[in-house]
Amino acid sequence: MSQITSPLPPDKQKVTGEALQGALIDLLDLSLIGKQAHWNLIGRNFRSLHLQLDEIVALARTGADTVAERAVALGVNPDGRASTVARDTQIPQLSPGYIEDGKVVDAFTEILGSTISRMRERVGATEEADPVTQDLLIAITQDLEKQHWMIQAQR
């Protein structure tokens, strides 16, 4: 059985792999929580928020695929299994059932803010270890920050 080898030295591969795995967990859970809110949303701003949650989910799913493929390209196996996401997520979880639009705005302002904070830490960690991965993480963080601004503006 062949194996993908890394163009990075082992120490830089480790730092980069950890950053990518953390980003993968955040993005996968963000996509799941986004859909949970999307399905259970109620309130006056239902339509616009319902559509924005779809944008957040699409961004998270695309980003997750990008970081997972980058990990494999570096010889690191990504782990996006449901059990891994459930065990390792740092994203605050929503309560089950209907959730009012104002509570969704507050929750996603917090969720996106904490996700962005962790993504910025990963950007810093990969600056020297792998600037290519850093660039990828910067682009995803930029998109998350745009969604954070747009959802926070609805407060």
C-alpha positions as CSV (number, residue, x, y, z in Angstrom):
1,M,0.0,0.0,0.0
2,S,1.4,3.4,-1.0
3,Q,1.4,6.4,1.3
4,I,1.3,10.1,0.6
5,T,4.6,11.7,1.7
6,S,4.9,15.3,2.9
7,P,7.0,18.0,1.3
8,L,7.3,19.5,4.8
9,P,9.8,18.4,7.5
10,P,8.2,16.4,10.3
11,D,8.0,19.2,12.8
12,K,6.3,21.6,10.3
13,Q,4.1,18.8,9.1
14,K,2.9,18.2,12.7
15,V,2.1,21.9,13.3
16,T,0.4,22.3,10.0
17,G,-1.6,19.0,10.3
18,E,-2.9,20.1,13.8
19,A,-4.0,23.4,12.4
20,L,-5.8,21.8,9.5
21,Q,-7.4,19.2,11.7
22,G,-8.7,21.9,14.1
23,A,-10.0,23.9,11.2
24,L,-11.7,20.8,9.8
25,I,-13.5,20.1,13.1
26,D,-14.7,23.7,13.3
27,L,-15.9,23.9,9.8
28,L,-17.7,20.5,9.8
29,D,-19.5,21.4,13.1
30,L,-20.3,24.9,11.8
31,S,-22.0,23.4,8.8
32,L,-24.0,21.0,11.0
33,I,-25.0,23.7,13.5
34,G,-25.9,26.1,10.6
35,K,-28.3,23.5,9.2
36,Q,-29.8,22.8,12.6
37,A,-30.6,26.6,13.0
38,H,-31.7,26.8,9.3
39,W,-34.3,24.0,9.9
40,N,-35.6,25.3,13.2
41,L,-35.6,29.0,12.7
42,I,-38.7,31.1,13.4
43,G,-39.4,34.8,13.5
44,R,-39.9,38.0,11.5
45,N,-36.5,37.8,9.9
46,F,-36.9,34.1,8.9
47,R,-36.4,34.5,5.2
48,S,-33.2,36.5,5.1
49,L,-31.7,34.6,8.0
50,H,-32.7,31.3,6.6
51,L,-30.8,32.2,3.4
52,Q,-27.8,33.5,5.2
53,L,-27.5,30.3,7.2
54,D,-27.4,28.5,3.9
55,E,-24.5,30.7,2.9
56,I,-22.6,29.9,6.1
57,V,-23.2,26.2,5.6
58,A,-21.9,26.3,2.0
59,L,-18.9,28.3,3.1
60,A,-18.2,25.8,5.9
61,R,-18.6,22.7,3.7
62,T,-16.4,24.1,1.0
63,G,-13.8,25.2,3.5
64,A,-13.9,21.8,5.2
65,D,-13.2,20.0,1.9
66,T,-10.4,22.4,1.1
67,V,-8.6,22.0,4.4
68,A,-9.1,18.2,4.4
69,E,-7.6,17.9,0.9
70,R,-4.7,20.2,1.9
71,A,-4.0,17.9,4.8
72,V,-3.9,14.8,2.5
73,A,-1.6,16.7,0.1
74,L,0.8,17.1,3.1
75,G,0.6,13.4,4.1
76,V,-1.7,14.0,7.0
77,N,-4.9,12.0,7.3
78,P,-7.9,14.3,8.1
79,D,-10.5,12.9,10.5
80,G,-14.0,14.2,9.8
81,R,-15.9,11.3,11.4
82,A,-19.0,12.3,13.3
83,S,-17.6,10.8,16.5
84,T,-14.4,12.9,16.1
85,V,-16.4,16.1,15.5
86,A,-18.6,15.4,18.5
87,R,-15.7,14.7,20.7
88,D,-13.4,17.6,19.6
89,T,-15.7,20.4,18.7
90,Q,-15.2,23.7,20.6
91,I,-18.3,25.3,19.0
92,P,-21.2,26.1,21.4
93,Q,-24.2,23.9,20.6
94,L,-27.7,25.1,20.0
95,S,-30.7,23.8,22.1
96,P,-33.0,21.5,20.3
97,G,-36.4,22.7,18.9
98,Y,-37.4,26.0,17.4
99,I,-35.1,29.0,17.8
100,E,-36.2,32.6,17.4
101,D,-34.4,34.7,14.8
102,G,-32.9,37.0,17.4
103,K,-31.4,34.1,19.3
104,V,-30.0,32.7,16.1
105,V,-28.3,36.0,15.4
106,D,-26.8,36.1,18.9
107,A,-25.7,32.5,18.8
108,F,-24.1,32.8,15.4
109,T,-22.4,36.0,16.3
110,E,-20.8,34.1,19.2
111,I,-20.2,30.9,17.1
112,L,-18.6,32.7,14.2
113,G,-16.5,34.9,16.6
114,S,-15.1,32.0,18.5
115,T,-14.4,30.1,15.2
116,I,-12.6,33.1,13.8
117,S,-10.5,33.4,16.9
118,R,-9.3,29.8,16.6
119,M,-8.8,30.2,12.8
120,R,-6.6,33.3,13.4
121,E,-4.5,31.2,15.9
122,R,-4.0,28.6,13.2
123,V,-3.0,31.4,10.7
124,G,-0.3,32.4,13.2
125,A,0.8,28.8,13.8
126,T,1.3,28.1,10.1
127,E,3.1,31.3,9.2
128,E,6.5,29.7,9.4
129,A,5.5,26.0,9.2
130,D,3.7,26.3,5.9
131,P,2.8,29.6,4.2
132,V,0.7,27.8,1.6
133,T,-1.6,26.4,4.3
134,Q,-1.5,29.8,6.0
135,D,-2.8,31.4,2.8
136,L,-5.6,28.9,2.6
137,L,-6.6,29.5,6.2
138,I,-6.5,33.3,5.7
139,A,-8.9,33.0,2.8
140,I,-11.4,30.9,4.8
141,T,-11.0,33.3,7.8
142,Q,-11.8,36.2,5.5
143,D,-15.0,34.6,4.4
144,L,-16.0,33.7,8.0
145,E,-15.3,37.3,9.1
146,K,-17.6,38.6,6.3
147,Q,-20.4,36.3,7.6
148,H,-19.7,37.4,11.2
149,W,-20.1,41.1,10.2
150,M,-23.3,40.4,8.2
151,I,-24.9,38.4,11.0
152,Q,-23.8,40.7,13.7
153,A,-25.2,43.7,11.9
154,Q,-28.7,42.2,12.4
155,R,-28.6,42.7,16.2
